Amino acid sequence: VGLTGGIACGKSTASNMLRSEGFRVIDLDEIAHTIAQPGYRCYHQIVQAFGDEFVNNDGTLDRQQLSQLIFNNDEARRTLNSITHYWIGVYLVKAVVGAILTGHTTIIIDAPLLIESKLYKICTKVVLISARDDIQLERVMQRDGVTADVALDRINSQMATSDKEEFADIIVDNSGSRDVFLEDIHQLSQQLAQNDKRTKAGWCFFGVSVLVGLYLYVM
């Protein structure tokens, strides 16, 4: 199951709740953060591509400086994405295999760029967390402590949530209260749990199909 959503729409809240209800959640942001640490091959390739000026004194990446560079430089963004997307794919394959081997039959891939990266193609369902434009803007301003113009720039730097709707099988609107949203996610959890009751043979076929899709994505 692919889980995605626009900035400040509530995807992380949904992901955490689904994890607490027993689902195996693979967070691609967590993977991206981990593989960009010293000692990982992804880290060394990033440093090789961009130079030591993007490394802090403690050896970690200067994420703020790197973010500023790719925000205004399309070529740099493509270079960084080509490095990170490959390694995210490698570790995603490992995580999916591990989940299958430990008996999980519903695996949730939490990915902000699920649609843009084409990962939605390996998912049997895509869940989109959305919110009204004005609510999304207000939340970004409050969360990040920025002006409306800055918040709009951050929202517009991503694919519009409305454009993602055509790829979604389930859309959860988070424009209302937190309590209503949490209840909606609980209902989603129950729906996914019902779908989880597939036959062993069907799951084996599905698992092999996903692994083949992931392999092709990485390659």
C-alpha positions in Angstrom: 0.0 0.0 0.0 1.4 3.4 -1.0 0.8 6.2 1.4 1.5 9.8 0.2 0.2 13.3 0.6 1.0 17.0 0.3 3.1 19.0 2.7 1.4 19.5 6.0 -1.6 17.4 5.0 -1.2 14.9 7.8 0.6 12.0 6.1 3.1 11.5 9.0 0.2 11.4 11.5 -1.5 8.7 9.4 1.7 6.8 9.0 2.4 6.8 12.8 -1.2 5.7 13.6 -1.1 2.8 11.1 2.2 1.7 12.5 0.7 1.8 16.0 -2.1 -0.4 14.8 0.3 -3.2 13.8 1.0 -2.5 10.1 4.6 -2.6 8.8 5.4 0.9 7.6 8.5 1.6 5.5 9.2 5.3 5.8 11.3 6.4 2.8 12.2 9.7 4.5 13.8 7.7 7.3 15.7 5.6 4.8 16.9 8.7 2.9 18.1 10.3 6.2 19.9 7.1 7.2 21.8 6.5 4.0 23.0 10.1 3.9 25.0 9.5 7.0 28.8 9.0 7.0 29.7 5.4 6.3 27.0 4.8 3.7 27.9 4.6 0.0 25.1 7.1 -0.8 26.8 9.6 1.5 30.2 9.2 -0.2 28.7 9.6 -3.7 26.9 12.8 -2.6 30.1 14.2 -1.3 32.0 13.2 -4.4 29.4 14.9 -6.6 29.0 18.1 -4.7 32.3 18.6 -2.8 33.6 18.9 0.7 32.1 22.4 1.1 28.8 20.6 1.7 30.2 18.7 4.7 30.0 20.0 8.3 33.0 19.9 10.6 31.6 16.7 12.3 31.6 14.9 8.9 27.8 15.0 8.4 26.2 16.6 5.3 25.3 20.3 5.5 21.6 19.6 4.6 20.6 23.2 4.8 23.2 24.3 2.3 22.5 21.4 0.0 18.8 22.1 0.2 19.4 25.7 -0.8 21.5 24.6 -3.8 19.0 22.2 -5.2 16.0 24.5 -4.6 17.3 26.9 -7.3 19.4 24.5 -9.4 17.6 21.9 -11.5 20.8 20.2 -12.6 22.0 19.8 -9.0 18.6 18.5 -8.0 18.7 15.9 -10.8 22.2 14.8 -9.7 21.2 14.4 -6.1 18.0 12.6 -7.0 19.8 10.2 -9.3 22.1 9.2 -6.3 19.6 9.1 -3.6 16.7 7.4 -5.5 19.0 4.5 -6.4 20.0 3.8 -2.8 16.6 4.4 -1.4 15.4 1.7 -3.9 18.1 -0.7 -2.7 17.2 -0.3 1.0 13.5 -0.4 0.1 13.9 -3.8 -1.4 15.7 -5.0 1.7 13.0 -3.7 3.9 10.2 -5.3 1.9 12.0 -8.6 1.8 12.5 -8.4 5.6 8.8 -7.6 6.1 7.7 -10.5 4.0 10.0 -12.9 5.8 8.6 -11.9 9.1 5.1 -12.6 8.0 3.7 -9.2 7.1 1.1 -9.4 4.4 0.3 -5.7 4.2 3.3 -3.4 3.8 2.8 0.3 3.8 5.3 2.4 1.8 5.3 6.0 3.3 6.6 8.2 0.5 6.1 11.9 -0.1 7.2 11.4 -3.7 5.3 8.1 -4.3 3.7 9.5 -7.5 6.6 11.4 -8.8 9.1 8.5 -8.4 6.6 6.1 -10.1 6.7 3.8 -7.0 2.9 3.9 -7.0 3.1 1.4 -9.9 4.2 -1.4 -7.5 1.4 -0.7 -5.1 -1.9 -2.5 -5.1 -3.5 0.5 -3.5 -2.5 4.2 -3.1 -3.8 6.2 -0.2 -3.6 10.0 -0.5 -3.9 12.3 2.5 -5.2 15.7 1.3 -6.4 19.0 2.7 -8.0 22.2 1.3 -5.5 24.6 -0.1 -6.2 27.3 2.5 -5.8 24.8 5.4 -2.6 23.5 3.9 -1.2 27.0 3.6 -2.1 27.9 7.2 -0.6 24.7 8.6 2.7 25.3 6.8 2.9 28.8 8.1 2.2 27.7 11.6 4.5 24.6 11.6 7.5 26.3 10.0 7.0 29.8 11.3 7.2 31.4 7.8 5.3 34.0 5.8 2.5 33.1 3.3 4.9 33.7 0.4 7.5 31.3 1.7 4.9 28.7 2.6 3.4 28.9 -0.9 6.9 28.4 -2.4 7.3 25.3 -0.4 3.9 24.0 -1.3 4.4 24.8 -5.0 7.8 23.1 -5.1 5.9 19.8 -4.9 3.4 18.2 -7.2 0.0 19.6 -6.4 -2.1 17.3 -4.2 -5.1 17.7 -6.5 -2.9 16.4 -9.4 -2.2 13.3 -7.3 -5.8 12.4 -6.9 -6.1 10.6 -10.2 -3.5 8.1 -9.0 -5.2 7.4 -5.6 -7.5 4.6 -4.8 -8.4 6.0 -1.4 -8.4 9.8 -0.5 -8.6 10.8 3.1 -9.4 14.5 3.6 -7.7 16.1 6.6 -9.3 19.6 6.4 -11.3 19.2 9.6 -10.5 18.5 13.2 -7.8 16.1 14.4 -10.3 13.8 16.1 -12.2 13.4 12.8 -9.0 12.7 10.9 -7.8 10.1 13.4 -11.2 8.3 13.2 -10.9 8.3 9.4 -7.4 6.7 9.7 -8.8 4.1 12.1 -11.5 3.3 9.6 -8.8 3.0 6.9 -6.8 0.7 9.2 -9.9 -1.6 9.5 -10.4 -1.6 5.8 -6.7 -2.5 5.1 -7.0 -5.3 7.8 -10.0 -6.8 5.9 -8.1 -6.7 2.7 -5.2 -8.4 4.5 -7.2 -11.6 4.5 -5.9 -12.9 1.2 -4.9 -16.5 0.6 -1.4 -17.7 1.1 -1.0 -18.5 -2.6 -2.3 -15.2 -3.6 0.1 -13.4 -1.2 3.1 -15.4 -2.5 2.2 -14.3 -6.1 1.8 -10.7 -5.0 5.1 -10.8 -3.1 7.0 -12.0 -6.0 5.4 -9.4 -8.3 6.3 -6.6 -5.9 9.9 -7.8 -5.6 10.3 -7.9 -9.4 8.8 -4.4 -9.6 11.2 -3.1 -7.0 14.1 -4.7 -8.8 13.2 -2.9 -12.0 12.7 0.4 -10.1 16.2 0.2 -8.6 17.8 -0.9 -11.9 
